[in-house]
Amino acid sequence: MIEVIPKVTIENGRFAEFKPIIVNGRITDVAVVNRGREYNSSPEIRVLNTGDGVGAGLLYAQL
């Protein structure tokens, strides 16, 4: 079960903010809090390892 909210980042662009939606200890979705700007391609969203568990590619999304 997820006990620490994972950090969600993007690989390009600036100022984007995301919030992982966690149901029963699993990430089921990612809410876009701030879509950001200055993208040169569709951003790839990743969940980063926080030290407990495994980091993983989550999804590829257009904002």
C-alpha positions as CSV (number, residue, x, y, z in Angstrom):
1,M,0.0,0.0,0.0
2,I,1.2,3.5,-0.7
3,E,2.0,5.4,2.5
4,V,3.8,8.3,1.0
5,I,2.3,10.4,-1.8
6,P,4.7,9.9,-4.8
7,K,6.2,12.8,-6.6
8,V,4.8,13.2,-10.2
9,T,6.9,15.2,-12.7
10,I,7.1,15.8,-16.4
11,E,10.2,15.7,-18.6
12,N,9.7,19.0,-20.5
13,G,7.7,22.2,-20.1
14,R,7.5,24.4,-17.0
15,F,5.2,25.0,-14.1
16,A,3.0,21.9,-14.5
17,E,1.6,20.4,-11.3
18,F,-0.1,17.0,-10.9
19,K,-1.8,15.2,-8.0
20,P,-1.9,11.4,-8.0
21,I,-5.3,9.8,-7.2
22,I,-4.8,6.8,-5.0
23,V,-7.4,4.2,-4.4
24,N,-6.7,1.1,-2.2
25,G,-3.0,1.9,-2.2
26,R,-2.6,2.2,-6.0
27,I,-2.4,5.1,-8.3
28,T,-5.5,5.0,-10.4
29,D,-5.3,8.4,-12.1
30,V,-3.4,11.7,-12.1
31,A,-5.2,15.0,-11.8
32,V,-3.8,18.0,-13.6
33,V,-3.6,20.8,-11.1
34,N,-1.7,23.3,-13.3
35,R,-1.2,22.4,-17.0
36,G,2.0,24.4,-17.3
37,R,3.5,25.8,-20.5
38,E,6.5,25.9,-22.8
39,Y,6.2,22.3,-24.0
40,N,8.1,21.2,-27.1
41,S,6.2,17.9,-27.3
42,S,3.5,16.0,-25.4
43,P,4.8,15.5,-21.9
44,E,5.6,12.1,-20.5
45,I,4.4,11.8,-16.9
46,R,6.4,9.7,-14.5
47,V,6.1,8.5,-11.0
48,L,9.4,8.8,-9.2
49,N,10.7,6.4,-6.6
50,T,10.5,8.0,-3.2
51,G,12.8,5.5,-1.5
52,D,10.1,3.0,-0.7
53,G,8.7,0.8,-3.5
54,V,9.5,1.1,-7.2
55,G,9.3,4.2,-9.5
56,A,7.4,3.5,-12.7
57,G,6.4,5.1,-16.0
58,L,2.7,6.0,-15.5
59,L,1.2,7.3,-18.8
60,Y,1.8,9.5,-21.8
61,A,-0.6,12.4,-22.0
62,Q,-1.4,15.5,-24.0
63,L,-2.3,18.5,-22.0
